[in-house]
Amino acid sequence: MIKSIYPYWTAPKSIHAFTSTRTGGVSLAPFASLNMGDRTGDNLEHIAENRRRITQVEQIPSEPYWLVQTHSTIALDISQIALQAPSSNTNSYQTFEADASYTNQPKQVCVVLTADCMPILFCTKTGDEVAAAHAGWRGLCNGILEETIKKFSSSPSNIIAWMGPAISAKKFEVGLEVKQQFEKVDRKAQEAFKLINPTEQKYLANLYLIAKQRLQAMGITQIFGGDYCTYTEQDKFFSYRHEKRTGRMASMIWFE
């Protein structure tokens, strides 16, 4: 049975948003079972069935704008794109190279795929603009959140954010070079790193805290989520760092 996770936030009723979990699909190990990622090496027919199931259960109003995610800082305005209907081949989807998408049009579905990286969903308090961002550490460091917010016509004070399931500070081990890259952008980021191995200069990094710092710096004050760990909650989530060869969750958002 499909068991999605829904943001606990103050979004208006016109907003629909969720993150899928790993249960309720047809994919076999190591992608079991609700794998939404078609670049994982999984059977494409299984992925098509998984996407069909999530579309039915969540009553998704149109074909989502699937992205080719490359840890970039590209945010795509999908309201400017005429989406082609999927072909008769159920394994074929129109895709776009970007790591975030935005729309101000109703029933257009923004989606990002993750398996440890952080999905962040955005909407306005008035419910007429939405976005989804894929924030791995590289994209987060280089400015994917800032580029996403630039797409909004609303001021940041009118934007609400939800940080979806990602690897937590308990398990995200990084080297000194990662810490230094974040500190070059914002010295405040040092608060998000805990030294655990002085000899090898290894740290535990808190992506949730860094994302919150970045959002607050832009003027976004209503920030929710940040309370899951994809690495430790293996019954719910795929984790690339833990499993290497695995599936992906989908985080989607749209408005009526």
Buried (B, 14 or more C-beta within 10 A) or exposed (E): EBEBBEBEBEBBEBBBBBBBBBBBBBBEEBBBBBBBBBEBEBBBEBBBBBBEBBBEBBEBBBBBBBBBBEBBBBBBBBBEBEBEEBEEEBEEBEEBEBBBBBBBBBEBBBBBBBBBBBBBBBBBBEBBBBBBBBBBBBBBBBBBBBBBBEBBEBEBEBBBBBBBBBBBBEBBBBEEEBBEBBBEBBEBBEEBBEEEEEEEBBBBBBBBBBBBBBBBEBEBEBBBBBEBBBBBBBEBBBBBBBBEEBBBBBBBBBBE
